[in-house]
Amino acid sequence: MIKLNPPLPVVAGGHPGFVTGMSATHARVEWSDGIKSQPAPTSAVISTGTKQYKIAIKSADNQLIQFAESSLAVALDLLHGLRKGQHIDLCATEDVEHSGKKNGFDAVTLPVVALPEVAWNDVSTSTTFMGRTFSAPILITGMTGGVARGTLINERLARAASQCGVPMGVGSQRMALENPEHAGIFKLKDKFKDLFLIGNIGIGQLREANYLDLCKRAVEMINADALAIHVNVLQELIQEEGDRDFRGLLDKIANVSASLAVQVIVKEVGAGLDVATAKALNDRGVKYFDVGGSGGTSWAHIEGLRSDDSLIRRRGEIFRDWGIPTAEAVSSLRREIPDAQIIATGGIRDGLTALKALYIGANMVGIGLPLMRAALVGDDEPANLLRAVIQELKIAKICSGSIR
């Protein structure tokens, strides 16, 4: 089970209590008065503060509720929301990055030009990506995909992307695909008409029989300009409720890429995209890759922190630093797949590191965690941070002679 801190209020058959842990089929409850009366309650109402979930009960005792089959979809919707909320909480308050924080860019040395004969206003950071010109080769990578705070975070990030003229990705749209009432979290183009928006779906959803329809719906839901398919095998294996079957996904990704009207980006989420996988996808027609290298946010560590199971917490710590450093992933893909369009994410925190990523072969640079944290602070903070990174990139371009 995932641990809930703070716990959620629950009432079942007139018995008040608190849910302290939850899985897709059960809830662990501390009752105020205990359940001693018979028959056992047949339904429960769990409150999140913003919404109440009525769930039919198959069985209940003094410690555990088992959900009835008819309510598993409701319980899963609740669980998805809790997971996304925990992801936000942990990213905002805990050290969730790889413990070594080694993204590989310390080994990258840019040229140094002592006296570049150029003026600040003559140097441009603009770039063209997916047929669109942006003010800088930087994108806001997809991060959050649920709960009420997700709406606020996404709107602040979208405002920053629009003001700074860069693209933005959203987090996983799974919740909204399963429950359309969550779609508003992602419909950012209603407010930001010119925003270049990248949708997001996970490899877990590609295991569904209607996976192609799900991908098309993800794009249509938000009028997306591209779709990211996030690859998160390590996270799924650590995550208590994660997927365990990854067979046939290469061909399914290729089918999605060939079938959609928009470009597909294959996006790793912190363990790095290896050359063999990228080549297999490239051979199947995929051209856009987000390497998601190690050195930034560690989703294995986050999933360990979420669990109340000591073994899962142990696994999260063991695999905290697993992966290919971002710089290595970028340079390897550029060397082995010359025509690939490469996005460098994973520990990019400033404009100097961004230029290093571009110097070794990236087409774009993605920034996630710092911008999410900035969005939790205030309306203007993400745009302020983006402007700072773009200015740092410009300084690095001038001082290295990389002014084109």
C-alpha positions as CSV (number, residue, x, y, z in Angstrom):
1,M,0.0,0.0,0.0
2,I,0.9,3.6,-0.4
3,K,1.0,5.5,2.9
4,L,-1.2,8.5,3.3
5,N,0.1,11.4,5.3
6,P,-2.0,13.1,6.3
7,P,-4.6,10.3,6.4
8,L,-8.0,10.7,4.7
9,P,-11.3,10.9,6.7
10,V,-13.6,7.9,6.0
11,V,-17.1,7.0,7.2
12,A,-18.4,3.5,6.8
13,G,-21.8,2.4,8.2
14,G,-21.8,5.3,10.6
15,H,-18.3,4.4,11.8
16,P,-15.8,7.3,11.4
17,G,-12.1,6.8,10.9
18,F,-9.0,7.6,8.9
19,V,-7.5,5.9,5.8
20,T,-3.8,5.6,6.5
21,G,-2.9,3.4,3.5
22,M,-4.4,2.4,0.2
23,S,-4.0,0.1,-2.8
24,A,-6.1,-0.5,-5.8
25,T,-8.3,-3.0,-4.0
26,H,-7.9,-2.2,-0.2
27,A,-7.7,0.6,2.3
28,R,-6.1,0.4,5.7
29,V,-8.2,2.2,8.2
30,E,-7.9,3.4,11.8
31,W,-11.4,3.5,13.2
32,S,-12.4,5.9,15.9
33,D,-14.7,3.4,17.5
34,G,-13.8,0.1,15.8
35,I,-16.1,-2.0,13.7
36,K,-17.7,-4.5,16.0
37,S,-21.3,-4.4,14.9
38,Q,-22.8,-6.9,12.5
39,P,-23.5,-6.9,9.6
40,A,-20.3,-5.1,8.4
41,P,-20.9,-1.8,6.5
42,T,-21.5,-2.2,2.8
43,S,-20.2,1.2,1.6
44,A,-17.7,3.9,2.7
45,V,-17.2,7.6,1.9
46,I,-13.6,8.7,1.7
47,S,-13.0,12.4,1.6
48,T,-10.0,14.1,0.0
49,G,-10.8,17.7,1.0
50,T,-12.0,18.6,-2.5
51,K,-14.1,15.6,-3.3
52,Q,-15.9,12.7,-1.7
53,Y,-15.6,9.1,-3.1
54,K,-18.4,6.6,-2.3
55,I,-17.1,3.1,-2.5
56,A,-18.9,-0.2,-2.1
57,I,-17.3,-2.5,0.4
58,K,-16.8,-6.3,-0.1
59,S,-15.6,-6.8,3.5
60,A,-14.4,-4.7,6.4
61,D,-12.9,-5.3,9.8
62,N,-11.0,-3.3,12.4
63,Q,-8.1,-2.6,10.2
64,L,-8.9,-3.2,6.5
65,I,-11.6,-2.4,3.9
66,Q,-11.8,-4.5,0.8
67,F,-13.4,-2.7,-2.1
68,A,-16.3,-4.4,-4.0
69,E,-15.7,-5.2,-7.7
70,S,-18.3,-2.6,-8.7
71,S,-16.2,0.2,-7.1
72,L,-12.7,-0.7,-8.3
73,A,-12.9,2.0,-11.0
74,V,-13.8,4.6,-8.4
75,A,-11.0,3.4,-6.1
76,L,-8.5,3.5,-8.9
77,D,-9.5,7.1,-9.8
78,L,-9.0,8.1,-6.2
79,L,-5.6,6.2,-6.1
80,H,-4.4,8.0,-9.2
81,G,-5.2,11.3,-7.7
82,L,-3.5,10.5,-4.4
83,R,-0.4,9.3,-6.3
84,K,-0.1,12.5,-8.3
85,G,-0.6,14.5,-5.2
86,Q,2.1,12.6,-3.4
87,H,4.4,13.1,-6.4
88,I,3.9,16.9,-6.1
89,D,4.4,16.9,-2.4
90,L,7.6,14.8,-2.6
91,C,9.1,16.9,-5.4
92,A,8.3,20.1,-3.5
93,T,9.6,19.1,-0.1
94,E,12.1,16.3,-0.4
95,D,15.5,15.7,-2.1
96,V,14.2,13.5,-4.9
97,E,17.1,13.8,-7.3
98,H,19.8,11.2,-7.9
99,S,22.0,11.2,-4.8
100,G,25.2,11.7,-6.8
101,K,23.5,14.3,-9.0
102,K,25.9,13.4,-11.8
103,N,24.4,14.1,-15.2
104,G,27.7,13.8,-17.0
105,F,28.0,17.5,-18.0
106,D,30.9,18.2,-15.7
107,A,33.1,16.3,-18.2
108,V,31.9,18.5,-21.1
109,T,34.1,21.5,-21.8
110,L,32.9,24.3,-24.0
111,P,35.4,26.4,-26.1
112,V,36.4,29.7,-24.6
113,V,36.7,32.9,-26.6
114,A,38.3,35.6,-24.7
115,L,37.3,38.5,-26.9
116,P,34.3,37.7,-29.1
117,E,33.5,40.6,-31.5
118,V,29.8,40.6,-31.0
119,A,27.1,42.7,-29.3
120,W,24.6,41.2,-26.9
121,N,21.6,42.2,-29.0
122,D,23.2,40.5,-32.1
123,V,23.1,37.1,-30.5
124,S,20.0,35.0,-30.9
125,T,18.9,32.0,-28.9
126,S,16.0,31.1,-31.2
127,T,15.7,27.7,-32.7
128,T,13.3,25.7,-34.9
129,F,11.8,22.5,-33.7
130,M,9.0,20.4,-35.1
131,G,8.4,23.1,-37.8
132,R,8.0,25.9,-35.3
133,T,10.3,28.7,-34.3
134,F,10.9,29.2,-30.5
135,S,12.8,31.9,-28.6
136,A,15.2,29.3,-27.2
137,P,16.0,25.6,-27.5
138,I,14.3,24.9,-24.1
139,L,11.1,23.2,-23.3
140,I,9.1,22.7,-20.1
141,T,9.0,18.9,-19.7
142,G,5.8,17.2,-18.7
143,M,5.6,16.7,-14.9
144,T,2.2,16.6,-13.2
145,G,-0.9,15.0,-14.4
146,G,-3.6,15.2,-11.7
147,V,-5.3,16.7,-8.7
148,A,-6.4,20.3,-8.1
149,R,-2.9,21.6,-7.7
150,G,-2.0,20.1,-11.1
151,T,-4.3,22.7,-12.7
152,L,-2.6,25.6,-10.9
153,I,0.9,24.3,-11.7
154,N,0.0,23.6,-15.4
155,E,-1.5,27.1,-15.8
156,R,1.5,28.8,-14.3
157,L,3.8,26.8,-16.5
158,A,1.7,27.4,-19.6
159,R,1.8,31.2,-18.9
160,A,5.6,31.0,-18.6
161,A,5.9,29.0,-21.8
162,S,3.7,31.5,-23.7
163,Q,5.5,34.6,-22.3
164,C,8.9,33.1,-23.0
165,G,8.1,31.6,-26.4
166,V,9.0,28.0,-25.6
167,P,7.0,24.7,-25.9
168,M,5.5,22.9,-22.9
169,G,4.7,19.3,-22.1
170,V,2.0,18.1,-19.7
171,G,2.2,15.2,-17.4
172,S,0.5,11.9,-17.9
173,Q,-3.1,12.3,-19.1
174,R,-4.1,8.8,-17.8
175,M,-6.5,10.2,-15.2
176,A,-8.4,12.3,-17.7
177,L,-8.5,9.4,-20.2
178,E,-10.1,7.2,-17.6
179,N,-12.3,9.9,-16.1
180,P,-13.1,12.8,-18.4
181,E,-14.0,15.1,-15.5
182,H,-10.2,15.6,-15.0
183,A,-9.6,16.8,-18.6
184,G,-9.7,20.5,-17.5
185,I,-6.3,20.0,-15.9
186,F,-4.7,19.8,-19.3
187,K,-6.8,22.1,-21.5
188,L,-4.3,24.9,-21.5
189,K,-4.9,26.1,-25.0
190,D,-8.3,27.5,-24.0
191,K,-6.3,30.2,-22.2
192,F,-3.0,30.2,-24.1
193,K,-4.0,30.1,-27.7
194,D,-0.4,30.1,-29.2
195,L,1.0,27.6,-26.8
196,F,2.9,24.7,-28.4
197,L,1.6,21.8,-26.2
198,I,2.9,18.3,-26.0
199,G,0.5,15.6,-24.7
200,N,1.6,12.7,-22.6
201,I,0.7,9.0,-22.2
202,G,2.6,6.2,-20.6
203,I,3.7,2.8,-21.9
204,G,1.3,1.2,-19.5
205,Q,-1.6,2.5,-21.5
206,L,-0.2,1.0,-24.6
207,R,-1.0,-2.4,-23.2
208,E,-4.7,-1.7,-23.5
209,A,-6.5,-3.1,-26.5
210,N,-7.7,0.4,-27.5
211,Y,-4.2,1.9,-27.1
212,L,-4.3,3.7,-30.4
213,D,-7.6,5.3,-29.6
214,L,-6.3,6.4,-26.2
215,C,-3.4,8.1,-27.9
216,K,-5.6,9.9,-30.4
217,R,-7.9,11.0,-27.5
218,A,-4.9,12.3,-25.6
219,V,-4.0,14.5,-28.5
220,E,-7.6,15.6,-29.2
221,M,-8.3,16.3,-25.6
222,I,-5.9,19.2,-25.4
223,N,-5.4,20.0,-29.1
224,A,-1.8,18.8,-28.7
225,D,0.9,19.7,-31.2
226,A,2.9,16.5,-30.4
227,L,2.5,13.4,-28.1
228,A,5.1,12.2,-25.7
229,I,5.0,8.5,-24.8
230,H,6.8,8.2,-21.5
231,V,9.0,5.1,-20.9
232,N,9.3,4.4,-17.1
233,V,10.1,0.8,-16.7
234,L,12.1,1.2,-13.5
235,Q,9.5,3.4,-11.9
236,E,6.8,0.9,-12.7
237,L,8.8,-1.9,-11.2
238,I,9.4,0.0,-8.0
239,Q,5.9,1.4,-7.8
240,E,3.7,-0.9,-5.8
241,E,0.8,-0.6,-8.2
242,G,3.0,-0.4,-11.3
243,D,2.9,-2.4,-14.5
244,R,5.1,-5.5,-14.9
245,D,4.6,-6.5,-18.6
246,F,6.5,-4.6,-21.3
247,R,6.2,-7.0,-24.2
248,G,5.4,-5.8,-27.7
249,L,5.7,-2.1,-26.9
250,L,8.3,-1.2,-29.6
251,D,5.8,-2.2,-32.3
252,K,2.9,-0.4,-30.6
253,I,4.9,2.8,-30.2
254,A,5.8,2.5,-33.9
255,N,2.1,2.0,-34.8
256,V,1.2,5.1,-32.8
257,S,3.9,7.2,-34.5
258,A,2.7,6.1,-37.9
259,S,-1.0,6.6,-37.1
260,L,-1.1,10.0,-35.4
261,A,-1.4,13.3,-37.3
262,V,1.2,14.8,-34.9
263,Q,4.8,13.8,-34.1
264,V,5.5,11.3,-31.3
265,I,8.3,11.8,-28.8
266,V,9.6,8.8,-26.9
267,K,10.4,10.1,-23.5
268,E,12.5,8.3,-20.8
269,V,11.8,9.7,-17.3
270,G,15.2,9.5,-15.4
271,A,17.0,6.3,-16.2
272,G,18.3,7.3,-19.6
273,L,17.4,6.2,-23.2
274,D,19.9,3.6,-24.4
275,V,21.1,3.4,-28.0
276,A,19.7,-0.1,-28.6
277,T,16.2,0.9,-27.7
278,A,16.5,4.2,-29.6
279,K,17.8,2.4,-32.7
280,A,15.0,-0.2,-32.6
281,L,12.5,2.7,-32.5
282,N,14.3,4.7,-35.1
283,D,14.2,1.6,-37.4
284,R,10.5,1.6,-36.9
285,G,10.1,5.2,-37.9
286,V,10.4,7.1,-34.7
287,K,12.6,10.3,-35.0
288,Y,12.1,12.2,-31.7
289,F,13.7,11.1,-28.4
290,D,13.8,12.7,-25.0
291,V,16.7,10.9,-23.3
292,G,15.5,11.5,-19.7
293,G,19.0,10.7,-18.3
294,S,20.1,10.2,-14.8
295,G,21.4,13.1,-12.8
296,G,18.0,14.8,-12.2
297,T,14.8,13.6,-10.6
298,S,14.9,9.9,-9.5
299,W,11.4,8.4,-9.9
300,A,12.7,5.1,-8.4
301,H,13.5,7.1,-5.2
302,I,10.2,8.9,-5.3
303,E,8.2,5.6,-5.5
304,G,10.2,4.2,-2.6
305,L,9.4,7.3,-0.5
306,R,5.6,6.8,-1.3
307,S,5.4,3.3,0.1
308,D,4.9,2.1,3.6
309,D,6.6,-1.2,2.7
310,S,10.2,-1.3,3.9
311,L,11.2,-3.6,1.0
312,I,9.9,-1.1,-1.6
313,R,11.6,1.8,0.2
314,R,14.8,-0.3,0.1
315,R,14.4,-0.8,-3.6
316,G,13.8,2.8,-4.2
317,E,17.1,3.7,-2.5
318,I,19.0,0.9,-4.2
319,F,18.0,2.1,-7.6
320,R,18.0,5.8,-6.8
321,D,21.0,6.4,-9.0
322,W,20.3,3.9,-11.7
323,G,20.6,5.0,-15.3
324,I,22.6,6.5,-18.1
325,P,23.9,10.1,-17.3
326,T,22.2,12.6,-19.5
327,A,25.3,13.8,-21.3
328,E,26.3,10.2,-22.2
329,A,22.8,9.4,-23.5
330,V,22.8,12.5,-25.7
331,S,26.2,12.0,-27.1
332,S,25.6,8.3,-27.7
333,L,22.4,8.8,-29.6
334,R,23.8,11.6,-31.7
335,R,26.8,9.5,-32.6
336,E,24.7,6.3,-33.5
337,I,21.6,7.9,-34.9
338,P,22.7,11.1,-36.7
339,D,19.3,12.1,-38.0
340,A,17.5,11.8,-34.6
341,Q,15.9,14.8,-33.0
342,I,17.1,14.7,-29.4
343,I,15.8,16.4,-26.3
344,A,18.2,16.5,-23.3
345,T,16.4,16.2,-20.0
346,G,17.8,15.0,-16.7
347,G,19.5,17.5,-14.3
348,I,19.5,20.5,-16.6
349,R,19.3,23.4,-14.2
350,D,20.9,26.4,-15.9
351,G,21.8,27.9,-19.2
352,L,25.4,26.9,-19.2
353,T,24.5,23.2,-18.8
354,A,21.9,23.7,-21.5
355,L,24.5,24.9,-24.0
356,K,26.7,21.9,-23.1
357,A,23.8,19.6,-24.0
358,L,23.3,21.4,-27.3
359,Y,27.1,21.4,-28.0
360,I,27.3,17.6,-27.7
361,G,24.3,17.0,-29.9
362,A,20.9,17.9,-28.4
363,N,18.3,19.8,-30.5
364,M,16.4,20.9,-27.4
365,V,16.8,20.9,-23.7
366,G,14.0,20.0,-21.2
367,I,13.7,21.4,-17.7
368,G,11.3,20.0,-15.1
369,L,11.7,19.9,-11.4
370,P,13.0,23.5,-10.9
371,L,10.1,24.9,-12.9
372,M,7.5,22.8,-11.0
373,R,8.9,24.1,-7.7
374,A,8.8,27.6,-9.1
375,A,5.2,27.2,-10.1
376,L,4.3,26.2,-6.5
377,V,5.8,29.6,-5.3
378,G,3.9,32.0,-7.5
379,D,2.4,33.1,-10.8
380,D,5.5,34.8,-12.1
381,E,8.2,32.5,-10.8
382,P,8.4,30.0,-13.7
383,A,8.7,32.8,-16.3
384,N,11.4,34.5,-14.2
385,L,13.3,31.3,-14.0
386,L,13.0,30.6,-17.7
387,R,14.2,34.1,-18.6
388,A,17.2,33.6,-16.3
389,V,18.1,30.3,-18.0
390,I,17.7,31.8,-21.4
391,Q,20.0,34.7,-20.4
392,E,22.6,32.3,-19.0
393,L,22.4,30.4,-22.3
394,K,23.1,33.6,-24.2
395,I,26.1,34.4,-22.0
396,A,27.5,30.9,-22.5
397,K,27.0,31.3,-26.3
398,I,28.9,34.6,-26.4
399,C,31.8,33.5,-24.2
400,S,32.2,30.2,-26.1
401,G,31.9,31.8,-29.6
402,S,28.7,29.7,-30.2
403,I,26.8,32.7,-31.5
404,R,24.9,31.2,-34.4
